[in-house]
Amino acid sequence: MPFVAEARATGADAFVVASYGKIVPQALLDVVPIAFNVHPSLLPLYRGATPLQTAIRDGRAETGVTIIAMDKGMDTGDVLLQERTPIGPTETYGELHDRLAARGAELVVEAVERHANGTLERRPQSDVARELGISDDEIARTLTRPLRKEDLQIDWSQPASRVVDHIRSLSPAPAARTERMGETIKVLRAHVAADGSVVFDFVVPPGRRPMAGDVYARHAQQRER
């Protein structure tokens, strides 16, 4: 592995990984005494490639940022720092991503500084799970994977609140999709109306810019006349 030799030649004391989405080879981890990973969930919940999207889709009201010491597993390393944060009821994936990215950058700097001065504590994720009452079943149930094409399609058999959560979890990109007026549109924002129906607030019709949902509906009705 050429990159391993290059990394070893730097004489680095540590390295930081964020939003990589793959398992780092053990040969690379062995180059430094510690490798820090910034993960946007409350590990051991929501390990894997899409923790933010999946937490929003699941209707979670809380998530967080965890700094771990990387090991050979997928987001299974010891917890170094962890901070909880609420998920706003209308917060989208993009908004949550940007907010946690900024906070994650601050936390990993703190972790590096604590490691340098010898005050950084490590906690196995099994201990964290036990302290928080998280079962092995819940850990397995919240494992995440990369998005597939079928994940973007809105499932209208779901309750209205789940549909809205699904839309939030994919906004602004890649965006939830559905068929309307004979075309596939992207839905960026929606809410549940008083009558229990789903109202589109912002959509992206094919080949056009984002527009308010009511504006799109009027244009579509005019085309049908």
N, C-alpha and C positions, 0 to 999 in steps of 0.2 A: 504494500500500500504506500504509494509515493507520498501522500499527504502526511502519513504518520512520521516519516523521516523528516519532512519539512517542519512539522510541529515540534518534534524532538529537538531539532536544531535551534529553535528559538529559545530553548531553556525556560519556557514559561512555567510559572508556579500554579496556574489554574487557567481554565477557560470557561466561557459562558455560552450557553446555547438557548435560543428562544425561537419558537415557531418553526422548528425544523421538521417535525412531523414524521421522522424516521428514527429507528434505533441506531445510536452511534456505536460503531464497532468497538469491542473491548480493547483491541490493540491501540485505538486512539485514546480511549479513556486511561489506559495505563501510562500514557506519556506524562500526565500531570498528577500531582497528589490529590487534586479534587477538581471536578467539573461541575459547574453550577447550571441548573436548568430552570427557566422561568415557565411555569405552567399555570394557565388561567382557569383553575378550578380549586376546590377544596379537597385535595387529594387525601385519601385514596379514591374519592368519587370522581367520575368523569375523566378517567385516563384516556389517552389516545388523541386522535387527530382533530376532533371537532368538539371540544368540551363546551365552548360558549354556545354554539348553535344548538347543541343537544340539551343543555340546561334550560335555555329559553323555550325550546320546543316542548320540553317536559313540564313547563309551567312553574319552574322553580322560582322562588322569591329571593333566593340568596345564592351567591357563589363567592369567589375569592381568588386570590393569587397565592400560589405556593412556590417557594424556592426549594429545590431538592438537590441533593448530591447525586449525580447521575450514576446509574449502574447499568448492567447489561440488559435490563428489562425495559418495557415501555412505561415510563413514568412511575417506576416502582422504587426509586431511590429514597434514602432517608430524608425526612422533612427537616429543613433548616430554619425556614421562616414561613409563616402562614398568616394571611390577613383576610378577614371576611368582609363582604360588602353586599348590600341589597341589590337586587335587580329591579329596576323601576317597572311598574306595571305596563308601561308603553315603550320601554327601552328596546331598541333594536340591536341586532348583532353588531352592526357597525359602531353604534354608540358605545355599547359595552366593551367591545374590542379596544377602541381608542382609549377609553377610561382606564381599563386594566393594563394596557400596554404601558401607559405613563407610570402607573403605580408600580408595576412589575419592575420597570427600569430602576426606580428608586429603591425598591426592596433588594434587588440583586446587588446593588452597590453597597447597601448596608450589610448584606451577607458576606461580601468580599472583605469589607473592612473588619467585620467581626472575626472572620477566619484569620486575617492577618495579625490581629491582636490577641488571638487565642481565646475569644469569648463565645465562639459559635458552637451551639449545641446541636446534636443530631438525634432525631427520633425516628425509629423505624415506623413505617406506615402502619404496621400491625398494631403498634402501641397507640398511634393516633386514632385508628379505627376503634380500638377498645375503649379509649377515653370518651369518644363521641357516640358510642353505641351504634356504630356502623357495622352491619353484618356482611359476611362474605357474599351473600346473595345480592345485597344492594350494590356492592362493589362490582360484581359481575354484570348486574343489570344496567349499570351506568357506563360500561365500557363504550367508547365511541370509535367510529371508523370514518374514513374519508367519505364525502358526499358522493352519491350516485345520481344519475339523471332522474331516476324515478323518485328520489327524495324531494325534488323540486315541485312535483305536481301536488296541488292541493287536493286533499281527500275530503270530499263533501259529506262523507258518511260520519265524520267526526263531529263532536259538539262544537258550537260556534266559538267558544273560548279556545278550544284546541286549534281550530283553524286560524284564529288570530295569532296565537302563540307561534304556530308554524310560519306564518308570514313574517312575524318579527324576527324569527330565528334565521331567516335568509336575506334580510334586508340590510344594506342596499344591494348586495351581490352575494350569491348569484341570482337571488330573487325567486320567490315562489311563482308558480305558473298555473294558469287555468284557461279554459276555453270560454270566450264571450263573443257573441255576435259573429261566430264563424271564424274567429282568429284566436291565437294564443297570446295572452297578455301577461306581463309581469306585474305582480302586486307588491308594492313597497310598504304600504301602511293600510291598516283596516281596524275597525272596532265593532263591538257587538252592540246593536241597536236595542232600544227598549223592548221591542217585540221579539228579541232573540235572534234576529237575522244578522248576517255579516255584511257590513257596509265598507266598500272600498274607499279609502281616503286619497291614496295616490297610486297610480298605475302607470305602466309604460307599454303603450301599444306597439305593435311591430313597426320598426323603422321610424319611430317618433320619440320625442322627448317625454320625460315624466309629466303627468298632468293630474289634476284633481279627478277623483273618481266620478263626481257628478258631471264634470265637463266631458269626460269620456263617454258617459252614458248618453248625454244629449247628442253628441256627435254621432254615436252609433245609431241612435234612433232616427236621426236625420238621414243617414245613409240608407236605412231600411224603407224610407218613404218613397 
